[in-house]
Amino acid sequence: IVVAPSKVLRFLDFTLDSKNGLKNGKRIYIGITHRDFEKSPFSKQIRSDVLDIELRRTEIANDIGSEVFPYRPFQFLKNIPVHHCPDAFGFLIGISAPCARSNEDSAFTICYSGDTRPSTNLVRACNDFSRECRQNVSLLLHEATFEHDERGQVEATKKRHSTTLEALNIASQMYVDSVLLTHFSQRYPKFPPRHPDDNIHERYSSASAYDGMLIKLTKSLKKHLSSLGSCCTVIMSDTITSKKESSLSIQSTEKPHLKK
């Protein structure tokens, strides 16, 4: 099941040499646009299919061997229009993992902004969820393409992205436990610096993502994320400093060329 803009679905058909997900009479995938998934009465079955996906997890017990726990990983999925290009969407998803020897699932909610300017739609959707379910969003994964300096603010507005401070300001309007900033511009040799006003995110932990980063989607993330972010920042800073020192060392050992 692929939930995507119509142009992505057309690209898939072109790449797979299929038509509406069909190739030689066989169904390769089921494609549906974000808008149809959210609102079309004809997508009711597809929404049900997504939520009814069932996985199994094996727990090894000391005395009685192993036990298999079936669970449904997706509790809900909501697509949220955001301010970037046409058909740009973020989403709010509820996922669950089985709790060993328990009939209850451990719920974890993620809001992903996608590429966007600061979006009131994102704030409204998350706060509606928090009010209805009486719980915080577990993790906000928000783009922070540019640093919040004069140049960064101009570029963010022009290219319809967010700055680091704008992303944190969006988080401060939500009921959220943890915030992970991502999608940094390649112009920065390291993580964009944090804004000096730390009071805006006292209620949640925050960190910057990096390539290859793995985090465990559990309720304990809030407790550990800030420490993880601080460690990563120190490591990145030390790496950049070492590279600069190595470069200076190489330059100082090079012999000057003498002209005849």
Disulfide bonds with the S-S distance in Angstrom:
none
